[in-house]
């Protein structure tokens, strides 16, 4: 578990892991935290003897901090299976056992769950479900789990990989500078011939990803552009698909033609109800349809911000700045 300034959440995560009898050791890698993260872990260690605290001195040149932290932990781990997780994840009873069972059943070298998302503030309820609905279109579980399909994906909040598959793919050292390390690792493992199993984590683990609007914005600004394809074309295609252009244009025409106003409203209601159906299909409350307009507005805005950040070749996350070149991006 990489941990950088996670004092608000790390105790619950460590305790939930310690409750899993299948987990032999819990390696928390303190990535230069400036808060009480390390002290909290040390306080848990006397009653949770499987917990070990490691520390990095920051990432070497060319490394993303999280990748270096998990690579540091992986070098110290001794098990046949490695479970990578984030400090904001709460592992529900039986999660590790379920992952191992799925690995045996499907002869998979990597098992990952997309966690149940805990959303409390209005902006979380607006943006996060829409993001995951859009990602489900790009990385369907069926395609990821099909050995014949090139599609690969995983979620770093629960990513369990067999040690030999991890080593064959080069581990995190082979993707040191990748911002989306979970996606990159899944692709590398699948290219090496190991089977993937990726599925819903409802009832397995839950996560509240962000506890403020600024943290949510920064997180998706870092990741969203790459997640939806990472090219100029993918951005404009996504914006064209997600925004209710037709409804808006007809509503504007309604300023002159009253009938057009009615048609525009009906088109917007149709889009909203369609969104509600997608919410329910992806495990979110249908009632979140009330956030449809804020959702598409926030989604489009943060996607554009993510695109512009990558165009500039500068990504910021948790007090660090990473510079990178992205193929397929025109500056």
C-alpha positions, -999 to +999 in steps of 0.1 A: +000+000+000+016+033-011+008+061+014+015+098+010-003+120+034-032+096+041-037+102+079-075+106+074-081+071+059-051+048+064-062+032+097-094+019+083-077+005+053-050-013+073-075-027+097-097-040+069-067-057+054-056-072+087-091-088+090-084-109+059-068-142+071-055-149+036-032-119+037+002-130+051+018-095+054+008-059+050+035-036+037+027+001+040+051+023+020+053+058+034+061+080+004+075+111+022+044+119+041+044+152+059+014+144+081+008+117+107+005+088+083+036+070+095+028+076+132-007+061+127+007+030+111+033+026+139+005+029+164-014+000+147+016-023+145+017-036+182-018-052+178-015-060+141+018-079+138+015-086+101+019-048+094+053-035+083+062+001+076+086+009+048+097+044+037+109+058+004+131+089+000+111+101-029+110+089-065+141+087-087+142+107-119+117+093-144+095+076-118+060+086-106+059+086-068+032+059-065+050+036-089+082+038-070+065+033-037+047+001-048+078-012-065+097-007-032+070-027-014+069-054-041+107-060-036+101-068+001+070-089-003+074-127-001+041-141-012+031-159-044+004-133-049+008-095-046-022-073-037-017-036-045-043-013-029-047+023-021-050+038+014-086+051+008-099+015+002-119-004+027-117-041+021-149-059+032-148-093+049-139-120+024-124-098-003-090-115-005-107-150-004-130-140-032-101-127-053-082-159-049-112-180-057-118-161-089-081-165-098-084-203-094-118-204-112-106-184-142-069-194-141-062-157-140-028-141-134-044-108-124-076-102-105-090-066-100-122-051-087-138-018-096-148-007-061-181+005-048-179+043-048-189+061-017-202+096-026-214+121-001-211+156-015-232+167-045-202+171-067-191+135-060-226+122-068-225+142-100-191+135-114-179+101-102-208+080-115-206+095-149-168+089-151-173+052-143-202+049-167-181+063-195-151+041-186-174+010-186-180+017-223-143+017-230-132-012-207-161-036-205-156-065-181-163-090-209-137-075-232-111-073-205-117-109-194-116-123-230-081-137-236-086-130-274-094-093-269-065-068-266-086-047-242-070-047-207-078-028-175-075-030-138-082-007-108-053+001-086-075+002-055-076-036-057-051-052-080-040-087-072-014-102-094+005-135-093+042-129-086+055-147-117+031-127-140+042-095-123+079-103-128+073-114-164+057-081-172+086-062-156+067-050-126+063-014-119+099-008-129+088-013-165+062+014-162+080+038-139+067+070-155+031+059-162+005+080-145-021+052-150+000+024-135-029+001-130-040+002-166-004-001-178+003-031-156-029-049-168-019-044-204+016-056-197+004-087-179-021-095-207+006-091-234+027-116-215+000-142-219-016-142-184-054-141-182-071-111-165-103-111-144-118-077-138-152-071-123-175-052-100-163-047-065-198-041-050-198-060-017-160-066-019-145-032-012-156+004-011-138+036-016-145+073-011-119+086-036-120+123-028-129+143+003-129+177-013-138+193-046-102+204-052-089+168-046-115+154-069-107+179-097-069+172-093-074+135-095-095+134-126-074+161-142-044+138-138-061+107-151-092+113-173-075+123-206-054+091-206-083+069-195-106+080-224-079+073-250-051+099-247-054+115-281-068+147-295-094+127-314-106+108-284-112+140-264-134+156-291-152+124-298-159+120-261-172+156-257-194+152-288-209+120-273-214+131-237-228+166-241-265+171-250-257+193-280-289+187-299-311+195-269-292+227-262-294+239-298-331+233-300-336+251-266-317+281-280-339+280-311-369+281-287-360+316-278-376+325-312-399+295-318-419+284-287-425+249-301-387+244-303-384+252-266-409+223-258-390+199-281-357+209-265-370+203-230-383+168-241-349+160-256-332+170-224-356+149-204-349+119-226-312+123-222-317+125-184-338+094-183-313+076-205-286+086-180-307+072-152-309+038-169-271+038-173-267+047-136-289+017-125-271-006-149-238+004-133-249+000-097-257+037-089-290+050-075-314+061-102-321+092-081-287+105-092-303+115-124-311+149-107-273+156-111-273+150-148-266+185-160-240+192-133-225+158-142-220+165-179-208+200-171-182+188-146-172+159-167-166+180-198-148+207-179-124+183-161-118+163-193-108+195-211-086+205-181-069+171-183-064+174-220-048+209-216-025+196-188-013+168-210-009+191-240+014+213-218+032+181-207+029+189-170+009+168-145+007+178-108-003+153-080+001+154-043+027+182-043+048+167-071+051+178-107+057+153-135+067+162-170+059+139-199+054+136-236+022+120-249+021+104-283-009+115-303-013+149-287-009+180-308+004+210-288 
